[in-house]
């Protein structure tokens, strides 16, 4: 890919994407039948890095999780963001991670049932 940064891919995941880009990507690949029935979701780290507004991030995470739950016909395992040293050093980013993790642990559970 000339002039573009190549991103690493694992399954349907593209390293470096924010949640909105992940939702768009998953919607595209789901139409080709390449969406696995077992899904592990770890999102939000890049959104914290680029400063995505928390309300928007939560809204898009809900949309992504609903889409994945319907398409996979199974529960989606949602992981919280680990305390990466690069992010954890900044008090504002640490607070955003803690808030997002609280949202993922408490609010998202109802969507995933």
ChimeraX commands (.cxc) that place a marker at each C-alpha (Angstrom):
marker #1 position 0.00,0.00,0.00 radius 0.5
marker #1 position 1.85,3.01,-1.27 radius 0.5
marker #1 position 1.51,6.15,0.81 radius 0.5
marker #1 position -0.77,4.53,3.41 radius 0.5
marker #1 position 0.01,3.05,6.77 radius 0.5
marker #1 position -0.79,-0.66,6.68 radius 0.5
marker #1 position -2.85,-1.82,9.64 radius 0.5
marker #1 position -2.56,-5.21,11.25 radius 0.5
marker #1 position -5.64,-7.43,11.01 radius 0.5
marker #1 position -6.79,-10.34,13.13 radius 0.5
marker #1 position -10.07,-11.83,11.98 radius 0.5
marker #1 position -12.41,-8.88,11.41 radius 0.5
marker #1 position -10.35,-6.58,13.62 radius 0.5
marker #1 position -8.18,-3.82,12.26 radius 0.5
marker #1 position -5.54,-2.50,14.63 radius 0.5
marker #1 position -5.73,1.25,15.23 radius 0.5
marker #1 position -9.42,1.74,14.48 radius 0.5
marker #1 position -11.75,3.78,16.62 radius 0.5
marker #1 position -15.12,2.26,17.52 radius 0.5
marker #1 position -17.06,4.01,14.72 radius 0.5
marker #1 position -14.63,2.64,12.10 radius 0.5
marker #1 position -14.91,-0.81,13.70 radius 0.5
marker #1 position -18.72,-0.68,13.46 radius 0.5
marker #1 position -18.51,0.34,9.80 radius 0.5
marker #1 position -15.98,-2.42,9.07 radius 0.5
marker #1 position -18.03,-5.10,10.84 radius 0.5
marker #1 position -21.15,-4.08,8.94 radius 0.5
marker #1 position -19.25,-4.44,5.65 radius 0.5
marker #1 position -17.74,-7.86,6.43 radius 0.5
marker #1 position -20.95,-9.24,7.94 radius 0.5
marker #1 position -22.63,-9.12,4.51 radius 0.5
marker #1 position -19.94,-11.44,3.14 radius 0.5
marker #1 position -20.57,-14.02,5.85 radius 0.5
marker #1 position -17.14,-13.51,7.45 radius 0.5
marker #1 position -18.47,-12.67,10.92 radius 0.5
marker #1 position -17.57,-15.42,13.36 radius 0.5
marker #1 position -20.17,-16.75,15.78 radius 0.5
marker #1 position -17.74,-16.32,18.71 radius 0.5
marker #1 position -16.77,-12.71,19.27 radius 0.5
marker #1 position -14.36,-11.10,21.72 radius 0.5
marker #1 position -14.60,-7.31,21.73 radius 0.5
marker #1 position -11.85,-5.01,22.99 radius 0.5
marker #1 position -12.54,-1.46,21.85 radius 0.5
marker #1 position -12.12,2.07,23.09 radius 0.5
marker #1 position -8.35,2.42,23.53 radius 0.5
marker #1 position -7.87,4.38,20.30 radius 0.5
marker #1 position -10.90,6.53,21.08 radius 0.5
marker #1 position -9.31,7.49,24.41 radius 0.5
marker #1 position -6.06,8.33,22.59 radius 0.5
marker #1 position -7.73,10.60,20.03 radius 0.5
marker #1 position -10.16,12.16,22.52 radius 0.5
marker #1 position -13.49,10.83,21.27 radius 0.5
marker #1 position -16.30,12.38,23.34 radius 0.5
marker #1 position -17.53,9.93,25.98 radius 0.5
marker #1 position -21.23,10.11,25.07 radius 0.5
marker #1 position -20.48,9.44,21.40 radius 0.5
marker #1 position -18.17,6.58,22.35 radius 0.5
marker #1 position -20.81,4.94,24.55 radius 0.5
marker #1 position -23.47,5.34,21.86 radius 0.5
marker #1 position -21.32,3.73,19.18 radius 0.5
marker #1 position -20.23,0.91,21.53 radius 0.5
marker #1 position -23.91,0.16,22.18 radius 0.5
marker #1 position -24.64,0.15,18.45 radius 0.5
marker #1 position -21.67,-2.13,17.74 radius 0.5
marker #1 position -22.61,-4.54,20.50 radius 0.5
marker #1 position -26.26,-4.72,19.40 radius 0.5
marker #1 position -25.19,-5.35,15.82 radius 0.5
marker #1 position -22.71,-8.07,16.82 radius 0.5
marker #1 position -25.16,-9.75,19.20 radius 0.5
marker #1 position -27.85,-9.94,16.53 radius 0.5
marker #1 position -25.48,-11.10,13.78 radius 0.5
marker #1 position -23.56,-13.66,15.82 radius 0.5
marker #1 position -26.70,-15.02,17.54 radius 0.5
marker #1 position -24.59,-15.51,20.68 radius 0.5
marker #1 position -23.26,-13.40,23.48 radius 0.5
marker #1 position -20.31,-11.19,22.77 radius 0.5
marker #1 position -17.45,-11.23,25.26 radius 0.5
marker #1 position -16.66,-7.59,26.03 radius 0.5
marker #1 position -13.24,-6.85,27.52 radius 0.5
marker #1 position -12.38,-3.76,29.51 radius 0.5
marker #1 position -9.39,-1.60,28.62 radius 0.5
marker #1 position -6.29,-2.65,30.57 radius 0.5
marker #1 position -4.18,0.05,32.26 radius 0.5
marker #1 position -1.63,0.59,29.46 radius 0.5
marker #1 position 1.25,2.63,30.91 radius 0.5
marker #1 position 1.13,5.11,28.01 radius 0.5
marker #1 position -2.51,5.91,28.76 radius 0.5
marker #1 position -2.45,5.48,32.52 radius 0.5
marker #1 position 0.18,8.21,33.10 radius 0.5
marker #1 position -2.20,10.95,31.98 radius 0.5
marker #1 position -4.86,11.63,34.67 radius 0.5
marker #1 position -7.47,12.70,32.08 radius 0.5
marker #1 position -6.98,9.56,30.00 radius 0.5
marker #1 position -6.96,7.41,33.14 radius 0.5
marker #1 position -10.31,8.90,34.15 radius 0.5
marker #1 position -11.72,8.25,30.64 radius 0.5
marker #1 position -10.54,4.62,30.78 radius 0.5
marker #1 position -12.07,4.11,34.22 radius 0.5
marker #1 position -15.37,5.66,33.07 radius 0.5
marker #1 position -15.44,3.56,29.90 radius 0.5
marker #1 position -14.58,0.39,31.82 radius 0.5
marker #1 position -17.37,1.11,34.30 radius 0.5
marker #1 position -19.75,1.55,31.37 radius 0.5
marker #1 position -18.54,-1.71,29.80 radius 0.5
marker #1 position -18.85,-3.62,33.09 radius 0.5
marker #1 position -22.25,-2.30,34.17 radius 0.5
marker #1 position -24.29,-0.78,31.35 radius 0.5
marker #1 position -23.31,-3.04,28.47 radius 0.5
marker #1 position -24.24,-6.26,30.29 radius 0.5
marker #1 position -27.95,-5.58,29.73 radius 0.5
marker #1 position -27.44,-5.28,25.97 radius 0.5
marker #1 position -25.48,-8.54,25.82 radius 0.5
marker #1 position -28.15,-10.77,27.37 radius 0.5
marker link #1:1,2 radius 0.2
marker link #1:2,3 radius 0.2
marker link #1:3,4 radius 0.2
marker link #1:4,5 radius 0.2
marker link #1:5,6 radius 0.2
marker link #1:6,7 radius 0.2
marker link #1:7,8 radius 0.2
marker link #1:8,9 radius 0.2
marker link #1:9,10 radius 0.2
marker link #1:10,11 radius 0.2
marker link #1:11,12 radius 0.2
marker link #1:12,13 radius 0.2
marker link #1:13,14 radius 0.2
marker link #1:14,15 radius 0.2
marker link #1:15,16 radius 0.2
marker link #1:16,17 radius 0.2
marker link #1:17,18 radius 0.2
marker link #1:18,19 radius 0.2
marker link #1:19,20 radius 0.2
marker link #1:20,21 radius 0.2
marker link #1:21,22 radius 0.2
marker link #1:22,23 radius 0.2
marker link #1:23,24 radius 0.2
marker link #1:24,25 radius 0.2
marker link #1:25,26 radius 0.2
marker link #1:26,27 radius 0.2
marker link #1:27,28 radius 0.2
marker link #1:28,29 radius 0.2
marker link #1:29,30 radius 0.2
marker link #1:30,31 radius 0.2
marker link #1:31,32 radius 0.2
marker link #1:32,33 radius 0.2
marker link #1:33,34 radius 0.2
marker link #1:34,35 radius 0.2
marker link #1:35,36 radius 0.2
marker link #1:36,37 radius 0.2
marker link #1:37,38 radius 0.2
marker link #1:38,39 radius 0.2
marker link #1:39,40 radius 0.2
marker link #1:40,41 radius 0.2
marker link #1:41,42 radius 0.2
marker link #1:42,43 radius 0.2
marker link #1:43,44 radius 0.2
marker link #1:44,45 radius 0.2
marker link #1:45,46 radius 0.2
marker link #1:46,47 radius 0.2
marker link #1:47,48 radius 0.2
marker link #1:48,49 radius 0.2
marker link #1:49,50 radius 0.2
marker link #1:50,51 radius 0.2
marker link #1:51,52 radius 0.2
marker link #1:52,53 radius 0.2
marker link #1:53,54 radius 0.2
marker link #1:54,55 radius 0.2
marker link #1:55,56 radius 0.2
marker link #1:56,57 radius 0.2
marker link #1:57,58 radius 0.2
marker link #1:58,59 radius 0.2
marker link #1:59,60 radius 0.2
marker link #1:60,61 radius 0.2
marker link #1:61,62 radius 0.2
marker link #1:62,63 radius 0.2
marker link #1:63,64 radius 0.2
marker link #1:64,65 radius 0.2
marker link #1:65,66 radius 0.2
marker link #1:66,67 radius 0.2
marker link #1:67,68 radius 0.2
marker link #1:68,69 radius 0.2
marker link #1:69,70 radius 0.2
marker link #1:70,71 radius 0.2
marker link #1:71,72 radius 0.2
marker link #1:72,73 radius 0.2
marker link #1:73,74 radius 0.2
marker link #1:74,75 radius 0.2
marker link #1:75,76 radius 0.2
marker link #1:76,77 radius 0.2
marker link #1:77,78 radius 0.2
marker link #1:78,79 radius 0.2
marker link #1:79,80 radius 0.2
marker link #1:80,81 radius 0.2
marker link #1:81,82 radius 0.2
marker link #1:82,83 radius 0.2
marker link #1:83,84 radius 0.2
marker link #1:84,85 radius 0.2
marker link #1:85,86 radius 0.2
marker link #1:86,87 radius 0.2
marker link #1:87,88 radius 0.2
marker link #1:88,89 radius 0.2
marker link #1:89,90 radius 0.2
marker link #1:90,91 radius 0.2
marker link #1:91,92 radius 0.2
marker link #1:92,93 radius 0.2
marker link #1:93,94 radius 0.2
marker link #1:94,95 radius 0.2
marker link #1:95,96 radius 0.2
marker link #1:96,97 radius 0.2
marker link #1:97,98 radius 0.2
marker link #1:98,99 radius 0.2
marker link #1:99,100 radius 0.2
marker link #1:100,101 radius 0.2
marker link #1:101,102 radius 0.2
marker link #1:102,103 radius 0.2
marker link #1:103,104 radius 0.2
marker link #1:104,105 radius 0.2
marker link #1:105,106 radius 0.2
marker link #1:106,107 radius 0.2
marker link #1:107,108 radius 0.2
marker link #1:108,109 radius 0.2
marker link #1:109,110 radius 0.2
marker link #1:110,111 radius 0.2
marker link #1:111,112 radius 0.2
marker link #1:112,113 radius 0.2
view
